[in-house]
Amino acid sequence: MAATTPQDAWLRTAIAALTAQGPESIPQDPAPVEGPHRNRSSDAVDHETLTRAELELIFDAQAASRHLDVVARELQASGDGFYTIGSSGHESNAAIAYALRPTDPALLHYRSGGFYAARASQVTGSTPIRDVLQGLMALADEPIAGGRHKVFGRRELNIIPQTSTVASHLPRAVGLAVALPRAHRTARRHPELQAPSWPNDAIVVCSFGDASANHSTATGAINTALNTAYRGLPVPILFVCEDNGYGISVPTPAGWIEHAYGSRPGLEYLSCDGTDVEEVFASAARAAEIVRSRRRPVFLHLRCVRFGAHAGSDAEIAYRTQSAIEADYARDPLLGTARALVDHGVEPPAVLQRYQHQRDLVDQELARLRGSRRLASAEEVMGPIAPRHPGRVAERAADLAMGPELGEHRTLAESINATLGTILDCEPRAMIFGEDVGVKGGVYGITRGLARRYGGARVFDAILDEQSILGLALGAGLAGMLPIPEVQYLAYLHNAIDQLRGEAATQQFFSRGRYRNPMVLRVPGLSYQKGFGGHFHNDNGLASLRDIPGLVVGCPSAGDDAAAMLRTLVAAALVDGTVSVLLEPIALYHRRDLYSSGDGGWLSLDHGQAASIGRGRVRRSGSDLTMITFGNGVPMCLQAARRLAAAGIEAAVLDLRWLAPLPVEDILAAARATDRVLVVDETRHSGGVGEGVITALVEADFAGRVARLSSHDSFIPLGAAAEHVLINVEEIEKAAQHLVASSRINARRVRH
């Protein structure tokens, strides 16, 4: 077959010109190995040189990956393919795969095609060429994402799908490495639980590029791994930095990766030349042995090149000279493996035949796949995002009821604390962690006493890095644990929102539910703290949470709902793999009274009930108008309703409770009951929760009158100045009076 790219033509010519270095350089093959890969022990690798049979398998994987990259560009040109970020030049990562076990979980960079194909060669029945082609063509039968995105992933290969943009998968990888030993300990202590999918001595491998190594997500994740290992905890992770010298068009300074990571205390650093397959394998085998035996992080620096630019849309000639591009041809990892094969007695024509055979296999598979089905509807696309089984969730939530502690009147804070304790009692996989949640019990005392009662392995302080807190939760969920992390304030969550948006919420979407990372994230937030705050501690911006597909966001205003909602979210995590956020109004944590000092009107009883996701709660009945609100707005609306009643206006109050998904059915029922709706929204006017409520009314053709009261588009200032930009009871009362009066005037006009 004619060459399809200049680099391909050069490679074929270079392979044909190879000559053996002499018989003394050819190691003798040992006795036949077990199956397609050597069964490596947990204590040491069998050897640090490759046999001819192993080199042939690695070369086949490299060649398959290279041809798939070429075909990706051809498919794009014909309109049949949709993804062109390739692995060309990085294929020495195939030798890294071969130095590991197929049972080691892998979270891969998008240039790890060689690794994927080599891992597949270790697992009988795998179809790597078909898998990748289906991903490139967005075909519905692709085995992991089902045509939703091109990712490297397959359950049978223990490759967890990742978008791997700017190292966003590193916190999850570190979290998995930290959580996996804990998950095995938990399973040993509780035989009724399912053991983790990966062996007790498995190591986590995570690959990424040199440009991504500069991102705060990568530096934070690696720092967290070192910090955790420094504390004496096992962190069996192998970081693989595939350094091709470029981030799209931006060059990485020569020597930077070694300078940045080569002398970090606690981080073993190994480097290898990606053109030398034997060196790559030996370095990777050594790295894996260190991680597996010492349970400590290792950084493997793979020096490689990039062929074909960043992607099909990247004109490399715009920032590199042609001579510089062609100079890299000599560093082709396939040429290095071909040279090793020739040194082992394989004639160059036979090597070329192997290379061409992989292209033939790609073409044959492509011919079979043409015309295959793609996703056909929005329902099919969205199917894996957020499975819901409310009946099973309610049953599971009932198992988490508080039993002997029922009947106590509690504040919001006390109810959350008691419910967390019951969850830890009932669910051995539950683990609570975050900033200050351990011995101190949190800034507001919500987790007070739990660490002493349940031990530091189940309730503990995390490193002060929100990305790493969520990364630990992501990894713990993958390992089969039930993570209940806390981010200390809502404003702090924005430092790590991509861990929710790009990683947590997409896991089931990109794996058709084959992998999931359930979690219940607790976030103290909203405004109205007295004598404390400023915008970082009083944050009322929720737009970044409400538009994440599948994410459940709950906001309890009182203790009974907090207990019911927390149990429901834990049950949904266990049953459906749900990723959720429980937004806890700080100003209501310790509130006891509703209307007057000492009335105890905001204390509540936990009746052991669940709170169905997406269902609101009527807090007060009325016939003249309905106030729809949540969080701090609930007690304010109840206070306003009492004042309105004294003036002859009966107002109903609907507590949304769930901000995503909104309780649309309850919104419509409450609105139609009075035909007048006042949306009382403590979040900002632009992007606030009220926008969603009004949209739901409009889309349902609600014919009544609607008004909205919201806070100003402002950050929250310090002290009493906050009162100028937040809504209050007086404003709610006036808005309600105006809505009722104006609707009555309009009604009289219609009659006359």
N, C-alpha and C positions, 0 to 999 in steps of 0.2 A: 504494500500500500504506500502511496506517495506521502511524503511528510506533510503534516498539516500546519506546522508553525516553523519559523526559522530555528527556534531552539530545539525542536524535535529533530529537524534535519541535522543540526550540529551534533546532537546526542547520538544519532544512529551512526554518523560517520566516525565519531570518537570511539564508540564501542567496537566498530569493525576494525579499528586500528590498534586495539589493545593486544598486548602480548604478555605472557606469563612472566613473572619476576624470577622464576627458577623453581625447580622442584623442592629445594630445601625450604621454601617459604610456604609450602602447602601442608597444613596440619592434617594428620590422619583422622578420619571420621571414627568416632567411638562406636560402640555397639548400637544397634537400632534403638531408636527412642520409642517411648510409649505414645502412640497416636501422632497427630500432627505437631505436637509441641512437647517439650521436655517437662516432666512433672517436677517442678522445683520445690525444694523443701523450704520450711519456714525459717530455718537457721542460716542457710547460705545458698548462693546460686551454685549450680553444678560446675560451671566453668565460665570463663570470661572470654572465650573465643567461640566463634560460630562454625558449625559444620556446613558442609556443602548443602545438605538438605535444608538446613535452617536458612541459609543465605538465599536459596531458591524461593522459599516461602516469603521471605522479606522482600525480595526483588519483585515477586508477583504482586504483592500488596502495593509496593511503590508504583509499579507500572500501571496497575489498575487505577490508582488515585490520579496519576498524571493524565491518563487518557480521559478519565471522567472530567477533569478540568477543561481539557480541549473540547470535549463534547458539550460541556455546559455553554461555552461560547457559541458553538454551532447551533445549539438549541435556541439560544437567545436570538441569534440572527434569523432563524426561521420562524420565530414567534411561538416556539413550543417549550421554551425554558424560561425561568424567571429568577435565576440566581447564578451569579458568576464569581463570587469570592472563592478563590481556589486555594489549593494546598501546594501548588507547584514550587519546588525548592525546599519545602519543609518535609519531604517524604522520609527523611531519616528518623522521624518520629515513629515509623513502623518498627524500628529496632527497639525503641523504648517500650512499645506495646509488648514486644516479644520477651523483654526482660522482666515483665510483670506477669501476674497470674490473671486469667480471664475472670476470676472472682473478685478482683480488686475494683471497687467502684471508680469510674472515670468521669470527670467533668471536663469537657474538651473545648479548646479553642476552635474557631471555625476553619483553621488551616490544618486540622488534624486528620485529613483524609487517609494518610498512610497508616496512622495509628488505628483508625476504624477498620480498615481492610485487614491489617495484621491481627487485630483482636478477633475479627470474624474468622480468620484462618485457624484460630485456636478452639473454635466452638463448632462442633459438627452441625451441619444443616444450615449454616448461615449463608446469606445471599447479599454480600456487601454491594456488588455492582448494581443489582436491582434496587436495593434500598436507596442508594444515593441518586440513581436516575429518577426514581419515583419522587424523591424530594426536590430535585432540580425542576421537574415538570409539574410539581404541585398536584400529584395524583392522590386520589382519595384512599387508595389502598396502601400508601406508604406506611411502614410498620410502626412508626412512633408518633409523628405529628399528624398523620393522615391528610397530608396536603395543605396543612395550615401554615407551615413554614419549613424552610430547609434547615434541618438541624442534624447533628450527629447524635444518634441515640437509639438504643434498642434494649429492652429489658433482658433478653437472653444473653446479651453481651455485657451486661452491667455497665452500660454507658448511659448516663443520665442526660437527657437533652437540655441544652443551654443555648440561649441566644448569644452569650459570651461577648456582648458589646462592652467595650472598655472595662474588661475584667469584672463585670458585675456578678459573675458566678463565683468569684474567689471567697467572699464571706460565707456562702453556702457550703463550699468545699471545706473550709476550715471548720464550720459548724458540724458538718458530717463527721469529720475526723475526731472532733472533741466528743460528739454525742455517741458515736458507735460503741466505744468501750462501756459507756454508761448504759446503753441499751442492752448490751449483752449481760451486764451485771443484773439489771432489772429482770431480764428474762430468766436468769438462773435462780433468782430469789422467788419468782412467781411463775412456776411451770405452766400455769394456765394461759399465760400470754404467749403469743407467737414470737419466736426469736427473730432477730434482724435477718434481712436477706443475705447479708454478707458475713463471711467467717469472722471469728473472734480476732484472728491475726491479719485480717485484710488491711491494706493501706489504701488511702485515697490519693488518686493522682489528678492533678489539675493543671491544664496547660493554658498558656496565654502568650501574647506577643510582647516584644520589647517596648513598643509604644504604650501598651496598656500597663506595663510595669510602673509607669510614672503616675498613673491615675490614683487619686486618693483612695478609691475602693480597693485597689491592689495593695497599696502601702499599708492601709489600715488592716486589711485581712492578714497580711504576713506579720505585721506587728502583733496582732491578736494571737496568732499561732505561737509566736515567740514568747509573748507575755504568759500565755497559758502553760507552755512547756516550762518556763522559768519557775512557775509555781509548783512544778513537780507533777503535773497532770499529763497523761498520754495525749499526744497530738500526732498520730501517724499519717502524715501528709507529705506527698512529693510534689513540690512546685516545679513545673517545667516551663521555663521561659524560652520560647522559640524566637530567637533574635535574628531577624533578617535585615536589620539596619534601617528600616523605614516604618513610619506610621502614615500610611497613604503616601503623601509627598514629602513628609517632614523627616529628615534623617535623624537617626539616633547617634549621638556622638560616639565615636569609636572608644571602646573601653568603658562606656558608662555603666552597663549592667554589672560588670565585674566590680567596678568602683562602688556602686550602690549596694550590692548584695554579697560581694565576695568576702567581706570581713565583718559580717554582722554577728555579734556574740549570740551563741545558741543556734545559729543557722549554719548547718554544714553546706558548703558550696562546692559543687563539682561542675566542670566545664568540659565540653567536648566539641570536636570538629564535625559538623554535619555532613561533610563529604566522606568521612571515614566510618563506614557502617560498623566495623569491629570496635572502634573507639567509642562510638555512640552506645553500642550494646554493653560494652564493659563498664562504661560510666553509669549507664542506667541500672545495670545489674548491681553495681556497688551501691548506688543511691537507694535502690529498693531494699537491699539487705540492711542498710543502716536504719531506714525508716521502720522496717518490719521488726528488727531485733531491739532497737533502742526506743521505738515509739516516739520519735522526735522528728521535727520538720527538716527536710532537705531541699535545697534549691539546686536544680539541675539546669545549667545554662547551655542550650543547644544553639551553637553558632551556625546559621544557615543563610540561605539567600531566598529571594522572592522572584519568581518568574511570572510573566503575564500581568504585571502591575497589580494594584490592589483589587480591582474588579474589572468587569467588562467596560464600565463607564469611565475608567481612569486612563487618561492618556499619559503613560509614563514618560514618553518622549518630551513632554512639556517641562519636566524637571530633572531628567537624566539624559546624558548624551548616549547616542547609540553605541559608541565604543565602550562606555561604562556598562551598559546593559549586556553587551556581548562578552565582556570580560568575565562576567559572573557565570557564563556557561560552563567554564572549567570546574566550577564548584558544585556541579549538579550531583545531588546525592545518589541518583540512579547510576551515574557513571562510577561513583565510588563503589557501589554494590556490584556493578558489572565487573569492575576491576578485581574485586575480591573473588568473584565467581571464576574469572579467568585464572586467577592464582590457584584456585582449587581444581583446575583441570577442565573447566568448561570452555569449549571453543567459542570465540566471539560470534560466529554465525548462530550457534545454539542460544546464546544470550539474546541476540537480536530476535530470534524466533520466539523466545519466551516473551519478550517485550511486545512483539506484534500480536502474539496470541491473546494478550490481555485486551488489546484494542479490538480484536475480532470478537471477544466475549462481550465487550461493551456494545459493539454494533449489533450483535445478535440479540442481546437483551433489549436494546433500544427498539429494534424492529418488533419485538413481542409487545412492548409497552405502548407503542403508538396507538392513539385512539382510546386509551384507557380512561376510565371515568375520573372526573374531578368533582369537587364538592358542589352540590347542586342547589343549596338553599341556605338562607340565613340560619334556619333552625339546625341544619347539619353542621354548619361552621361553628355555631355557638354551643352545640351539645355538650362538649366536655368542660365548659368553663366553670359551671357551678351546679353540679347535681344537687337536687333537693329531695329528701325523703322525710317530710315533716312528721309522718306518723312514727317512723322509727326513731327520729330525733326526740320526739316527745316521750317515747318509752324510755330511751336512754337517759334523758334528763330527769325522769322520775327516779331513776336509780341513784341520782346524785342529790336527792332531797335531804334536808338537814336533820330529819328524824327527831331525836330527843331535844334538839335545840329549837324546834318550832315553838312559837308562842311568845318569844321575847320581842319587845318593842325595840327597834334599832334605828340608828342613823344610817345614812347611805354608806358611810365608811365602815361602820360596824357590820353591816350586812355583807359587804364585799369581803371583809376579813373572814367572817364566819363561813361564807360560802367557799372561799378559797381553801380553808381548812378542811371542809367536808370533801371537796374535790380531791385534795391530797389523800384523805382517808380512803376514799372510794376507788381512786384511779392511780395505781402504782406507777403508771407511765408519766404522770403529771410532774412538771418541773417549772418552778417560778424563778425568774431571774430578771435583773435589770440594775440600774444605778441606785444604790442605797437601799435596795429592797431586803437585804440580808439581816444582819444583826440590828441595824437601826430600825428596820421596818418601814422604810420609805420616808419621803419628806413629810408626808401627811399621816404617817402611822398606819397605812392601809394594810401592810403586810407584817405589822408588829407581832412578835411572838412566834411567827411561823417557822423561822429558821431554827429557833431553839427547840421547837416542838418536833419538827420533821427532819432536822439535820441539814448541814451545809451542802450535801449532795443534791438536795431537792429544792432548796430555797437559798439562793446565793446572789452575791453581787457580781455584776458583769463589768468588764472593762468600759471605760467612759467613751464609747464610740457606738453611736446608734446603728451604723451599718453592720457592725460586728454583733450587736445584740440581735438584730433581725437575722443576720447570717447564721448565728447559733440556732435560732428558732427554725430556720429553713432546714438546716442540717439535721436537727433533732427530729423534725417531722419526717424527713426522709428515712431516718433510722428507726422509726416506729414509736418514738416518744410523743408525748403530748406537751408541747411547749406553751407556757403562758408567760411571755415576756412583758416587760413594762418599759416604755419609753417615758422618761420623767415628766416631760411637758409636751403639749401638742406642737409648740413651735420647734422643739428639738426633732420631731419626726421628719420635718422637711429636709433635714440633713441627710436622710436616708430613704426618701420616698421611693426611689427606684427599686429598692429591695422589696417593697410591696408591689409596685406597679409592674416592673419588668421581670421580677423573679418569682415572688410568691404567687401572685395571681395568675401567672402564665403557666405554671408547672403542669397542671392537669390539661390545660389547653394544648400545650406542645407535646403531651405524651398520651393523649386520649385517656387520661385517668390511670395509666399504668404506673406513673409516679405521682405522688402528692406530698404536700408539705403543710399539713394542718397546723393551725396555730390560733390562739386567742390573744391578741395584742391589747394590753391595757394601756390607755393613754389618759392621764389627767389633763384636763384642758378647760377651755372656755373662760369667760371673764367673771367679773364681779367680786374678785378677791378684795378685801378691804385692807388698806395699809400695806399692800405688797404688790409687786408685779412689774409693771411695764410690759412692753409688747412681747417679751420672751416668756413671761409666765402667765400672761393673760392673752391668749390667742384665740380668736373666734373665726379663723379662716378654715373652712372645711372643703373647699372646692377640689383640692388635690386628692381627697379621699373619695368623694362621691362619684367621680367619673372613672374609677377603676373597675373594669368588668369583673363581676363575680364577687367582689369584696363586699362583705356584710359589715355595716357600720351601725352599731347600737349606741343609744345615749339614754341611760336611765336617769330619772330625776329623783327617785326615792328608793329606800332600801328594799322594799318588796320587789320592785321591778328589777333592781340590780341583781338580786339573788336569782330571780327567775331567768333573766336574760343571760347571766353568766353561765348558769347551768345549761341553758339552751345552746349557747355558743360552744361550750365544751362538748356537748353531745353531738352537735353538727360537725365539729372537727373530727370526732371519733367515727361517726357514721359516714359522712360525705367528704371528708378531707377539707372542710370549709376553712378559708382564711378570713379572719374577722378582726374588727377593731371595736373594743368597748371604750367609748369616749366617756370619761367620768367627770362630771361638772365639779371642779374643785370647790367652788363657793358653796356647794350643797353638801359636801362631805360630812360636816359636823353639825349641820343645821338640825335643830330640834323643834322649833316652833314655826307656825304658819302665819297666824293672824296677830298674835300678841305674845309678849314675853311670858314664858311658862306654860303656854297652852299645849305643848307637846304635839302639835298638829302635823309635824313633818316626820315624826317617828312612825314606823310601820312594822307590821307583822309579816313574816315570811310564811306563806301558806303552802310552800312546797310545790307550787305550780310552775309549769314551764311558760315561756312567753314566745309564742310562735313567731318566727322570723317574718317580718313584713306585716305585722298586725299591731295597730295602735290600741290605745286605752282611753275610754271616756272617763275623764276625771270629775266632770260635773255635767249635769243635764240642764237644759234650758231651751226656751222656745223662740227667743227673739233674735239671737245670733249665735254663731259658733266661732269660738276662738281656737285656732289650730296652732300648736306650739310644741316645744320640746325643751329639755334641759332646764336652765334657769328660768325660762319662760313659763314653766308650769306653775310654780308657786306664785309668780308675779300675776299670771292670768287668773288664778284662783282668788288672789287678793282683789284684783280689779273686778272680778265677777261679783264678789261680795258687796263692793261699793255700788256697782251697777244695780244690784238687786234692791238696795235701799232706795234707788231712784226709779224703781219699777221696771227695770230691764233685766230679763232673765237670760243669762249667757251660759251656753254650754262650753266645756273645755275639753278638747281632744289632745291627748299627749301622743305625739307621733311614735315615740320610743325608738323606732328604726328609721334611720336617715338614708340607708341604702340596704335593701330596696325600700322605698317609701311605702307606707301602708295605704295604697291608692284606694282600695275597696272601702276602708274605714274613712278616709278623707271624703269620698263621694257621699257615703251614707250620712256622715255628720253634716256635710254642707247642705244636702237636700232636705234634711230635717228642719232647718231654719231658713233656708234660702238667703242667708246673709253670712258671709265668711270674713273674719279678720285673721289674717296670717300674722302671727307674732313671732318674729324671727330675730334671735339675738345675734346671728352671724351678720356679716357685712352685706350691704345692699347688693353689691355686684358679686355674683357667684355664690350667694347665700342659699341656704336650704329652702327658703321661701320661694325661690324661683321654680324649684321642682314641684312644689305644692300647687302653685298657680298654674303651671303647665299642665299638671294632671287634671285640674278642674277644666281648663280650656279644652283639652283634648277629649274630655268626656261631655262636651257641650253643656256644661253647667250654666244655667240661665239666670242664676241669682246674682246678687251683688258681691263683689270681692274687693277687699282692701288689704294692703300689706304694710306692716310696721316693722322696720328693720333697723339695725345699727348702722352708723355712718361708715363710709368707705375710708376708714382710718385705722392706723395702728393704735393700740391701746396705750395711752400715756400713763405716767406714774401718778399714784395717789388719787385725790378727788377729781383731778382733771378727766379721769376716765368717764365720769358721769355725763360729760358733755357729748360723748360719742356713742354711748350705749343707751338702749331703750330702758324705760322704767315703768313702774306701775301707773303713775299719773298719765304718761303718754298712752299707755294701753287703754286706760279708762276713757280718755278724750277721743281716741280713735274709734272706740266702740260706740260711744255716744253719737259721734258724727256719722258713722255708718248707719246706725239705726234711724237717726233723724232724717238723713238724706233719702233713705229708701222709703220712709213713710211719706215724705213730701212728694216723691215721685209717684207713689201709689195713689195719693189724693189727686194728682194731676191726671193720672190715667182714668180715674173714676169720673172726673168732671169733663 
